[in-house]
Amino acid sequence: MKALTITLQLALTISLISSCSKDTLNESSPNILLADNLYKDKAGFDAGLNGLYDEARRSRSGSTYGGSTNLMLEPAFIGVDNAYGNYEDTYEKVFNSWGANNNASVIHYRYVWSWLYETINAANTIINRAGQPNSLTETEKNQVLAEARFFRGWAYRHLTYLWGDVPLTLEESSGTNIRTDWQRTPVAEVRAAIEADWLFAEQFLPELSAANPGKVLKGAVQHYLAELYLAEGKNDKARDYALKVTTNPNYKLVTTRFGVNAAKPGTAFTDLFVDGNANRSAGNTEALWVLQNELNVAGGEGNNIMRRYWVNRYYSIAVSGTDGKSKNPFAVSADYGGRGIGRLSPTKFALTLYDANDDRGSDYAWRFSYAINNPAGIPVGKNLGDVIQLDRTSNEKVTNPNWPSTRKWDYVSPQDVTVDRQYNDQMMVRSAETFLILAEAYLKLGATDLAKDAINALRTRAHAAQVNASQVTLDFILDERSRELFSEEERRYTLLRTGKWLERVKLYNKIAGPVVQARDLLLPIPQNVIDANLTSKMAQNKDY
């Protein structure tokens, strides 16, 4: 049962060597990575913070220490109005079928819960140790605390959206304070702790960080604060914090072509997602937080699977020849985004949201067709280079390679075109989303004319038709978020925050819509967490 209890306690940034003798553990052994040894100087604290950034990279990871297929993608991105599980493995099936499949024993929930509390305890350890005697200057201490507190709030943000009330702990866990009597803290109290962490982080995070492009910037925490205030109904504060980002010239929207493919056909919007363009050094002024991934660099290989999950299985598409026989005419190619397995796909609704001239719905942003490139798979009556259009008229269905996919996550390893994982830097937060948070705040404050302006800033960049104030509704903003942020935003969180998840899933997701119910607004607390709470019963979410 001890292993289950540690679900709430484990921190990955430090490890205790179980084979050490009692005498060894009582000594200050410099060759063992203990918190007491690590957190003495700036280098040690930087190592701990690097561990937190690695924890964040795991949110787009395809495996965990326990063998989970994935961490955040399924619960945050599919089973919503604009995305579904196209390839039903264990976890995609949950968010397509819901019902009995959505239960407290789903192992994926356990992994996500454990990972988030690992992140929290790692942050708590750094925060606690930074307050103890060490060699940090006051400036260094505040910088360390700002980053650690940012990540603690970030992890609790995920927990509250997924499970609602969750245990709140702001203390470092150790062998002397393991608990088996956890109680769930109301969301309002957890959000108060998140706000306190992020307000501190805002004071001391840098506005820019040219020396380290992976650092979370001040604009990112201001963005998250604006979103938090919307969730709390504090719309004036949401407006004010969004304006801190959208009026900052350092975070301005990219409106002209830039980066590695600037001379090739494309658009300013799609340049944002070209491999090599994620960081601000490439001219990407929208980037507020960029995850750093590097091939064959220790600590940089984050097992990222965004391409693997979002690029469809185009190499499995069967095309009929004039002889009535089908072949697979498409081979894995860098031109087609690399090797995807298409587990996550847009709903038909998502594909119908774009105006004719909207760059975000163009062939530069989506794959609506493929040219035959497999000499061994040319159907009779077809030729190498012939363009085959994908189905865009039927409703979404499971296990369908003949379906459009986003090009935002295209990536091919320079060593092997068929490699599963990807190692390119990726934006985690960009200021375009802050414009949509601002629009929502203005709408809720009754200032639809100003909400319209925030939306049109994005539509102008995308060459989409301008909207007027009378068109701005909450549903319109949610549609615009899909147009701008498809596969980037944690769509479930947005819909839950706005009270629109159940309504819009029923309306627009032809697979999950008929089966979702009110209880699915929150996920069930993992059963192993409830079982580990030996001395006090932890309440389960309603109707589970």
C-alpha positions in Angstrom: 0.0 0.0 0.0 3.0 2.3 0.5 3.5 2.4 -3.3 -0.1 3.6 -3.7 0.3 6.2 -1.1 3.3 7.7 -2.9 1.0 8.5 -5.8 0.5 11.8 -4.1 4.0 12.2 -2.9 6.6 11.1 -5.4 9.0 13.7 -6.9 11.2 12.9 -9.9 13.8 15.5 -9.4 15.4 13.7 -6.4 15.9 10.0 -5.7 16.8 8.1 -2.6 19.2 5.2 -3.1 17.5 2.3 -1.3 20.6 0.2 -1.1 22.5 2.6 1.1 23.1 1.7 4.7 21.5 3.7 7.6 24.9 5.3 8.4 25.4 6.4 4.8 21.9 8.0 4.8 22.7 9.9 7.9 25.8 11.4 6.4 26.0 14.3 3.9 27.3 12.2 1.0 28.2 14.5 -2.0 28.0 11.7 -4.5 24.3 10.9 -3.8 21.7 13.1 -5.4 19.6 14.1 -2.4 17.8 17.3 -1.9 20.2 18.2 0.9 23.1 17.9 -1.5 21.5 19.3 -4.6 19.9 22.5 -3.4 22.9 24.3 -2.0 23.8 26.6 -4.9 22.5 28.1 -8.1 23.7 25.2 -10.2 21.8 22.8 -8.0 18.6 24.8 -8.2 18.9 25.2 -11.9 19.2 21.4 -12.2 15.9 21.1 -10.2 14.2 23.7 -12.4 15.4 21.8 -15.5 13.6 18.8 -14.0 10.4 20.9 -13.9 10.7 21.9 -17.5 11.1 18.2 -18.3 7.9 17.4 -16.4 6.2 20.0 -18.7 7.6 18.3 -21.8 6.0 15.1 -20.6 2.6 16.7 -21.3 3.3 15.9 -25.0 5.0 12.7 -24.3 4.1 9.2 -25.5 5.3 7.2 -22.6 5.9 7.3 -18.9 7.8 5.5 -16.3 4.8 3.2 -15.9 4.2 2.5 -19.6 1.2 4.7 -20.2 0.5 5.3 -23.8 0.2 9.0 -23.3 -0.2 11.8 -20.8 -2.2 14.9 -21.5 -3.4 14.5 -25.1 -6.5 12.4 -24.8 -8.3 14.0 -21.8 -7.5 17.6 -22.9 -7.8 17.5 -26.6 -10.4 14.9 -27.8 -13.9 14.0 -26.8 -14.7 17.7 -27.5 -16.6 19.6 -30.2 -13.7 19.8 -32.6 -11.7 16.6 -32.1 -12.2 12.9 -31.6 -10.2 9.6 -31.4 -9.6 8.4 -34.9 -7.7 5.3 -33.9 -9.3 3.7 -30.9 -6.6 2.3 -28.6 -7.4 2.0 -24.9 -7.5 5.7 -24.1 -9.0 7.1 -27.3 -11.9 4.8 -26.8 -12.7 6.3 -23.4 -13.2 9.8 -25.0 -15.2 8.5 -27.9 -17.5 6.1 -26.0 -17.6 7.5 -22.5 -20.2 5.6 -20.5 -18.8 2.6 -18.7 -15.4 3.1 -20.3 -15.0 6.3 -18.3 -14.4 4.9 -14.8 -12.1 5.2 -11.8 -9.9 2.3 -12.9 -8.7 3.8 -16.2 -5.0 3.5 -15.9 -4.4 6.6 -17.9 -6.0 8.7 -15.2 -3.7 7.3 -12.6 -0.6 8.2 -14.7 -1.8 11.8 -15.3 -2.7 12.3 -11.6 0.6 10.8 -10.5 2.6 12.9 -13.0 0.9 16.2 -11.9 1.5 15.5 -8.2 5.1 14.5 -9.0 5.5 17.9 -10.6 3.9 19.7 -7.6 6.1 17.9 -5.1 9.2 18.6 -7.2 8.2 22.3 -7.2 7.4 22.2 -3.5 10.8 20.8 -2.8 12.6 23.6 -4.7 10.4 26.3 -3.0 11.1 24.9 0.5 14.8 24.5 -0.1 15.1 28.0 -1.6 13.9 29.4 1.7 16.5 27.6 3.7 20.2 28.7 4.1 22.0 28.4 0.8 24.3 30.4 -1.5 21.6 32.1 -3.6 21.5 35.8 -3.8 18.2 37.5 -3.3 17.8 38.0 -7.1 18.6 34.3 -7.7 16.3 33.2 -5.0 13.3 35.1 -6.5 14.1 33.8 -10.0 14.1 30.2 -8.7 10.9 30.7 -6.7 9.2 32.3 -9.6 9.8 29.4 -12.0 9.0 26.8 -9.3 5.8 28.5 -8.3 4.8 28.9 -11.9 5.0 25.2 -12.5 3.2 24.4 -9.2 0.3 26.6 -10.3 0.4 25.1 -13.8 0.1 21.6 -12.5 -2.9 22.5 -10.2 -4.5 24.2 -13.2 -4.6 20.8 -15.0 -5.8 19.0 -11.9 -8.8 21.4 -11.3 -10.0 21.3 -14.9 -9.8 17.5 -15.0 -11.0 16.5 -11.5 -12.5 19.6 -9.8 -11.7 19.6 -6.1 -8.3 18.0 -5.5 -5.9 17.7 -2.5 -3.9 20.9 -2.1 -0.4 20.6 -0.7 2.1 23.4 -0.6 4.7 21.5 1.4 7.7 19.3 0.4 7.0 15.7 1.0 9.4 13.5 2.8 9.6 10.2 4.6 8.4 11.8 7.8 5.2 13.4 6.5 3.6 10.7 4.3 -0.2 11.0 4.7 -3.1 8.6 4.2 -5.8 11.1 5.2 -6.0 13.4 2.2 -9.1 15.4 1.6 -10.2 17.2 -1.5 -9.8 21.0 -1.4 -12.5 23.1 -3.0 -11.6 24.4 -6.5 -11.9 28.0 -5.2 -9.2 27.4 -2.6 -6.9 25.7 -5.1 -7.4 28.5 -7.5 -6.5 31.0 -4.8 -3.2 29.2 -4.3 -2.6 29.1 -8.1 -3.3 32.9 -8.2 -0.8 33.5 -5.4 1.9 31.4 -7.1 1.4 33.1 -10.5 1.3 36.7 -9.1 4.6 36.0 -7.5 5.9 34.5 -10.7 4.8 37.5 -12.7 6.9 39.8 -10.5 10.2 37.9 -11.2 9.9 36.0 -14.5 11.8 37.7 -17.3 9.9 39.6 -20.0 12.4 38.2 -22.5 15.1 35.5 -22.2 17.4 35.5 -25.2 20.0 33.4 -23.5 17.6 30.6 -22.8 14.7 30.3 -25.3 13.0 27.6 -23.3 12.4 29.7 -20.2 8.8 30.6 -19.3 8.3 34.3 -20.0 6.4 36.9 -17.9 3.8 37.0 -20.8 3.0 33.3 -20.3 2.1 33.7 -16.6 0.1 36.9 -17.5 -1.7 34.9 -20.1 -2.6 32.1 -17.6 -3.7 34.6 -15.0 -6.1 36.2 -17.5 -7.5 32.7 -18.2 -7.7 32.0 -14.4 -9.7 35.2 -13.8 -12.1 34.3 -16.6 -12.7 31.0 -14.9 -13.4 32.8 -11.7 -15.7 35.3 -13.3 -13.4 38.2 -12.6 -13.7 39.6 -16.1 -12.2 43.0 -15.4 -9.0 41.4 -14.1 -9.0 39.0 -17.0 -9.2 42.0 -19.4 -6.3 43.8 -17.6 -4.0 40.8 -17.6 -4.8 40.0 -21.2 -4.0 43.6 -22.2 -0.6 43.2 -20.5 0.3 40.7 -23.1 -1.6 42.0 -26.2 -0.3 45.6 -25.8 3.3 44.5 -25.2 5.3 45.1 -28.4 7.6 42.2 -27.4 4.7 39.8 -27.8 3.2 41.2 -30.9 1.4 39.0 -33.5 3.4 37.7 -36.4 1.8 39.3 -39.4 4.4 38.9 -42.2 6.2 35.9 -43.5 9.3 34.8 -41.5 11.7 32.1 -40.7 13.2 29.1 -42.6 10.5 28.9 -45.3 9.8 32.6 -45.7 10.8 32.5 -49.4 8.6 29.4 -50.2 4.8 29.4 -50.7 3.0 29.7 -47.4 1.4 32.2 -45.0 2.4 34.2 -41.9 0.1 32.0 -39.8 1.5 28.7 -41.0 5.1 30.0 -40.7 4.5 29.8 -36.9 4.5 26.0 -37.1 7.3 25.3 -39.5 10.1 23.3 -37.9 12.8 25.8 -36.9 10.4 28.7 -36.3 9.1 28.1 -32.8 11.7 30.3 -30.9 11.8 34.0 -30.7 15.3 34.0 -32.2 13.7 32.9 -35.5 11.4 36.0 -35.5 8.5 34.4 -33.7 7.4 37.3 -31.4 4.2 35.4 -30.5 6.0 32.8 -28.5 5.5 33.1 -24.7 6.7 29.6 -23.8 8.5 27.2 -26.1 9.2 23.6 -25.2 12.8 22.7 -26.2 13.4 19.3 -27.7 16.7 18.1 -29.3 17.7 15.0 -31.0 20.6 13.1 -29.5 21.0 15.7 -26.7 21.0 14.5 -23.1 17.9 15.8 -21.4 16.4 17.1 -24.7 14.6 14.0 -26.0 11.2 14.4 -24.5 9.4 11.5 -26.3 7.2 14.1 -28.1 4.4 12.6 -30.1 2.4 15.5 -31.4 3.2 14.6 -35.0 2.6 10.9 -34.4 -0.8 11.5 -33.0 -2.1 14.3 -35.2 -0.8 13.4 -38.7 -3.1 10.8 -40.2 -2.1 7.4 -41.6 -2.0 8.6 -45.2 0.2 5.6 -46.1 -2.7 3.4 -45.3 -5.2 5.0 -47.7 -6.4 2.6 -50.4 -7.1 4.0 -53.8 -9.0 2.0 -56.5 -7.7 1.6 -60.0 -9.6 1.2 -63.2 -9.3 -2.5 -62.8 -11.3 -2.4 -59.5 -8.2 -3.3 -57.4 -7.0 -1.0 -54.6 -3.4 -0.1 -53.7 -1.7 2.1 -51.2 -0.1 4.9 -53.4 1.3 7.1 -50.7 4.7 6.4 -49.0 5.9 8.1 -45.7 7.4 11.4 -46.7 8.8 14.6 -45.3 6.6 16.4 -47.7 3.6 14.8 -46.0 4.6 15.6 -42.4 6.4 12.4 -41.6 5.0 9.2 -40.1 1.8 9.8 -38.2 -0.7 7.2 -36.8 -3.7 9.6 -36.7 -5.0 8.8 -33.3 -6.4 12.3 -32.9 -8.4 14.0 -35.7 -10.7 17.0 -36.4 -14.4 16.5 -36.4 -16.3 17.4 -39.5 -17.5 20.5 -37.6 -14.0 21.7 -37.1 -13.3 21.4 -40.8 -16.4 23.5 -41.8 -15.5 26.6 -39.6 -13.3 28.4 -42.1 -14.1 31.1 -44.6 -12.9 30.5 -48.1 -10.0 32.9 -47.8 -8.9 32.1 -44.3 -5.3 31.1 -44.2 -5.9 28.9 -41.2 -8.2 26.7 -43.2 -6.0 26.5 -46.3 -3.9 23.8 -47.8 -0.9 25.3 -46.0 -2.5 24.6 -42.7 -4.3 21.3 -43.5 -3.7 18.2 -45.6 -6.8 17.8 -47.8 -5.0 15.9 -50.6 -1.9 13.8 -51.4 0.0 13.3 -54.6 0.9 9.7 -55.5 4.5 9.2 -54.5 4.9 5.4 -54.1 6.1 3.8 -57.4 5.2 0.4 -56.0 1.6 1.3 -55.2 0.3 3.1 -58.3 -3.3 1.9 -59.0 -4.1 1.0 -62.6 -5.2 4.1 -64.5 -3.3 6.4 -62.1 0.2 8.0 -62.5 3.0 9.1 -60.2 2.2 12.6 -59.0 -1.6 12.4 -59.5 -3.4 14.3 -56.7 -6.0 12.4 -54.7 -8.5 14.4 -52.7 -9.4 13.3 -49.2 -13.0 12.8 -48.0 -14.3 16.1 -46.4 -18.0 15.6 -46.7 -19.0 12.6 -44.6 -19.1 12.7 -40.8 -16.1 11.7 -38.7 -15.6 8.0 -38.2 -13.1 5.8 -36.3 -10.1 4.2 -38.0 -10.3 6.5 -41.1 -7.0 7.4 -42.8 -8.9 9.1 -45.6 -9.5 12.2 -43.5 -7.8 15.6 -43.3 -5.2 16.3 -40.7 -3.5 19.5 -39.4 0.0 20.4 -40.5 1.0 22.1 -37.3 3.0 19.2 -36.0 4.8 18.1 -39.2 8.3 16.8 -38.4 10.7 14.4 -39.9 13.9 13.1 -38.2 17.0 14.0 -40.2 18.1 10.4 -39.5 15.0 8.4 -40.4 11.8 9.5 -42.1 9.9 6.7 -40.3 11.0 7.6 -36.8 8.0 7.8 -34.4 9.1 10.6 -32.0 9.9 14.2 -32.9 12.6 16.4 -31.6 11.7 19.9 -32.7 11.0 22.9 -30.4 7.3 23.7 -30.0 5.2 26.6 -28.8 3.3 25.8 -25.6 1.7 29.3 -25.3 1.5 32.1 -27.8 0.0 35.5 -27.6 -2.6 34.9 -30.3 -4.6 32.9 -27.7 -4.3 35.9 -25.3 -6.2 38.0 -27.9 -9.1 35.5 -27.7 -9.0 35.6 -23.9 -9.2 39.4 -24.2 -12.2 39.1 -26.6 -14.0 36.9 -24.1 -13.3 39.2 -21.3 -14.6 42.2 -23.3 -17.7 40.2 -24.3 -18.5 39.4 -20.7 -18.0 43.1 -19.8 -20.5 44.1 -22.5 -17.8 45.7 -24.7 -18.5 43.8 -27.9 -16.9 46.6 -30.0 -13.6 46.0 -28.3 -14.1 42.2 -28.4 -14.5 42.5 -32.1 -11.2 44.4 -32.5 -9.4 41.6 -30.6 -10.8 39.0 -32.9 -10.2 40.9 -36.0 -6.5 41.2 -35.1 -6.3 37.5 -35.8 -8.6 37.5 -38.7 -6.6 40.2 -40.4 -3.5 38.2 -40.1 -5.3 35.2 -41.6 -6.9 37.2 -44.4 -10.4 36.2 -43.1 -13.4 38.4 -43.4 -13.7 41.0 -40.6 -16.5 40.6 -38.1 -18.7 43.3 -36.6 -19.7 43.7 -32.9 -23.1 42.2 -33.5 -21.5 38.9 -34.5 -19.5 38.5 -31.3 -21.0 35.9 -29.1 -19.5 33.3 -26.8 -20.1 30.6 -29.4 -18.4 32.7 -32.1 -15.4 33.1 -29.9 -15.2 29.4 -29.3 -15.4 28.8 -33.1 -12.7 31.4 -33.6 -10.5 29.6 -31.0 -10.9 26.4 -33.0 -9.9 28.2 -36.2 -6.8 29.7 -34.6 -5.8 27.1 -32.0 -7.0 23.7 -33.3 -4.8 21.0 -31.6 -2.9 23.6 -29.6 -5.4 24.6 -26.9 -6.5 22.2 -24.3 -10.0 22.4 -25.8 -11.7 20.5 -23.0 -10.6 23.1 -20.5 -11.8 26.0 -22.6 -15.3 24.4 -23.0 -15.5 23.5 -19.3 -14.4 27.0 -18.3 -17.1 28.6 -20.5 -19.8 26.1 -19.5 -20.1 24.9 -23.1 -18.6 21.4 -23.0 -21.6 19.2 -22.8 -23.7 21.3 -25.2 -21.2 21.6 -27.9 -20.0 18.0 -27.7 -23.6 16.9 -28.2 -24.0 19.3 -31.1 -20.8 18.8 -33.0 -19.1 15.5 -32.1 -20.9 12.8 -34.0 -19.1 10.0 -32.1 -19.0 11.2 -28.5 -22.1 13.5 -28.7 -24.7 10.8 -28.4 -23.1 9.2 -25.3 -21.7 12.0 -23.2 -23.6 12.9 -20.0 -23.3 15.5 -17.2 -21.2 13.3 -15.0 -18.4 13.4 -17.7 -17.8 17.1 -17.0 -15.3 15.8 -14.4 -13.2 12.7 -14.6 -13.4 10.1 -11.8 -10.7 10.3 -9.1 -8.3 7.3 -9.9 -9.3 4.3 -7.8 -5.7 3.7 -6.6 -5.7 7.2 -5.1 -8.9 6.5 -3.2 -7.6 3.1 -2.0 -4.3 4.7 -0.8 -6.2 7.1 1.5 -6.3 4.5 4.3 -7.2 6.6 7.3 -9.8 8.9 5.7 -12.3 8.3 3.0 -11.7 10.5 -0.1 -14.9 11.4 -1.9 -15.4 10.3 -5.5 -16.9 12.6 -8.1 -20.6 12.5 -8.5 -22.2 9.5 -10.3 -19.0 7.4 -10.4 
